[in-house]
Amino acid sequence: MGALHVHEFASLDGVIDAPTWTFDYGFTDRMGEILAGITGGARAILLGRTTYEMFEPAWSARTVDDDPGAAFFNDSPKYVVSSTLTEPTWNNTTSLGAYDADAIRRLKDEVDGDIYVSGSATLVRAMLADGLVDSLHLLVYPLTRGTGPRLFPDGSAPLSMRLVASEQFDNGVLYVHYQPVI
């Protein structure tokens, strides 16, 4: 049974939209090591449609020479939760259809290893509410966005988390790893 590991880039005020606002901070070697650790045990990738549509053109054109993560993103089995994307074009991608907590549970049972999730705010919110997320990995950037989609918008059900690890990088970004308290 695979554990579901969610990774998000977040602002101080919790915004998790397309992280172009992270570019000013750079990406340190240690940040890469942290992400490699998150993806290292993953044997599959789970994405919502919007994130899939951002990742597919960006990653499918990359090679290992461009980015060491290219092999993971291009070669791993990918699953997309979407009621509208029925024929994904990125290799090794399967559409799971509309969100269904039981389908995600079955996927966790079927994958021999962990499952990596990035972005996919709507999907992540639903999986958090349904108790499907095993670990939440946040890279928190030292800025506020004011507006934008938040990981925990107003009206979200309360959740309790346990801090597993944290680390501050030279660029001011903070890594925090939480697990839900069940």
N, C-alpha and C positions, 0 to 999 in steps of 0.2 A: 504494500500500500504506500502510495506516495504522499508526501507532505506538500502542502500548497504554500509557497513562499512568494509574498507580494513585495515588490520593490517600487518605490515612488520617489520622485524628486518633488520636494515640497518647499513652499515659502514659509516664513515664520507664521503667517496668518492662515496656513493650511491649504493654500491654492496649489493644485496639482495639474494645471493645464499643460499644453505642449511646452516643454521646458526650454524654450529658446532663451528665456531670461537667465538661465544658468551659465550661458557662454562667457559672460564677463568674469566668472570666477575660475575658469579653467577646470581641468580634470586632472587631478594628481595621480601619480602612480599608485599611491595607497588607496585611493578611491577605486581604481581599477582592480586592485587586489581584493577589496571588499566585494565588488560585484562578481569577480571571478569565483570567490568563495560561495556566493549565493547561487550562482549558476552551476558550480562544479558538480553538485550532486543531482542536478536536474536532468531528467531524461525526456522532458516535454515542456512545451511553452503553451500557455493559455492566454488568450487575448480577447478583448472586446473588439467589435468591428472598427471603431474609430482608430484605436491604436494599431490594429492590424493594417488598416489602410495607410497609416503613417510609416509603420515599420517595413512593410513589403517593398516599396520602392527604394527605401534607404538601405536596408540590409541586403536585399537580393542582389544588388549591384556591387557589394563589397566583397573583398577577398581577405584572407588572413594577412596578406601583406598590407592591406589598408587598415585593418583592425583585428586584433587577436580574437575578438568575440564573434567574428563573421562565421566561423565554422559552426559554433553553437547555434546561432540564429538561423543559418541556412540549412543545416543538416538535421536538426532536431525535429521530431514530429511536433506540429503546431496544431492547436485547436482554437477555433474562433466561435465565440458565442454571438450569434446574430440572427435576427428574424428576417433580414433582408439579403445578406451575403450568402448565397447558396452554392456558388461555384468559385471558391478561392483559387487564385492563380499562382501563389507562392508555393514552391515545391514542398512536399510533405505536410500539406495543410488540409485539415478536415473541418468542415462546418458542423457545429453541434446543434444548430438551430437556435431558437429563442432561449433565453435563460431558463434553466430548470435545475434546481438544487440537486435533485436526484441524479441527473445526468452528470453533474460535477462530482458527486459522490462516487458514481460508477467509474468515472475517469480516474479519480484518485485510487480506487481499488485496482484498476487495470494497469496503470503505469508502474513499471518496475523502477522506481526512483522518485525523486521529487519533481514537482511541477513549478515552473517559474512563471510569474505574472508581473508584467510591467505596465504602468499607466492604467488604461482600462477602468476609469473611475466608476462608471455605472456598474460594471461587472463586479469590481472589488467591493463597492458598497453593499451590493446584494449578497455577496459571499460572506462578508463580515456579519451582516444581519442574520444569515443562516448558519453561522458557526462553522464555516468551511475553511477559513484561513488559519493556517498553522503558525505562520510567522509574518510579521510586518517589518520590513526594512525601509527606513526613511533616510534620505539624504536631505537634510534641512538646510536651506540657504538663508544667509543673514540679510533678508530683505522682506518687505511686505509687498503684496500685489494689490491689495485693496478690493479688487473684484476678481471673479473667476470661480471655476468649479473647485469646491473644497472636498477633501477626503471625507470629512464629517460635517455635512451641511446642517443648518438649523433643522431641527425635527428628527435628527438621527437618533436611533435607540442608543441608550447608554451602553458602553462597553468598558470592561476593566481589562487592563493590560499589565503585563509583568515585564520590566526592563531586563533584557538578556545581556545586551552589550551596548556600549557607546564609545565614540571616538571623535575627537575634534581634529580637523585637518588644517594645514597651514593657510589655506585659502578662506578660512572662516566657516566652512561647511561642517555641519555636525552629522555624524552617522548615529542613528539609534535603531536598535533591533528590539522589537517587542513580540511577545506571545500573548494571545488572548488567555485570560483567566476564565476557566470554564467551571 
